[in-house]
Amino acid sequence: KYVAFLRKEKLADTTVIQSLFEKHWVVYAKRPFAGPKQVIEYLGRYTHKVAISNHRIKNVTNQEVTISYKDYRDGSKTKQLTLKNEEFTRRFSLHILPKRFVRIRHYGILSSNWKRGKLQQLQKELNVLRSSVELKTQHRKCYCCKVGNLVTLHVFGQRGPPKAYLIENTLSSVN
């Protein structure tokens, strides 16, 4: 897609495009430290978000923008950074994809084709527990009386419920 875009928009000459095909591209990925589940969770937090959310923008003037960020090299402390408007705009625009480009596409075993049968067969062969999505739709008997059906209303990840959910349910239980 990238090379086709370069050719169509005439953004690179023939020698540059040809040089891309002369290299043998190798993808190297180390094994994730905390396991594949944490990698998927990490990616999931960023695939549908903008480069910087509004709550991280602390101050905007005619000359500068102040943002908050986490400094992972300094014990994950939250710090503030002030940038000139031009530099902030430059950094923000680095996250804007060209037209028709997408951040992440499902492919391989996560593609739609795999989800319609092959994935379930593979999970069965590997004795993998069903996903939380499947468990959401399944009706189970009440743990106490073993009579009524339990219906899952919400499923939260390891990080727990979002703050807005906690606040909403705290307020409704007080009323």
SULKAPE-V328262 format. One record per run of one state. SS is the DSSP state (h for helix, s for strand, l for the rest). FROM is the first residue (numbers start at 1). LEN is the number of residues. If there is no record, write none. Layout:
ss = [SS SS]
from = [FROM FROM]
len = [LEN LEN]
//
This chain:
ss = [l h l h l h l h s l s h l s h l h l h l h l s l s l h l]
from = [1 2 10 14 23 36 47 54 57 61 64 72 75 77 85 94 108 111 112 126 132 138 140 142 149 151 163 175]
len = [1 8 4 9 13 11 7 3 4 3 8 3 2 8 9 14 3 1 14 6 6 2 2 7 2 12 12 1]
//
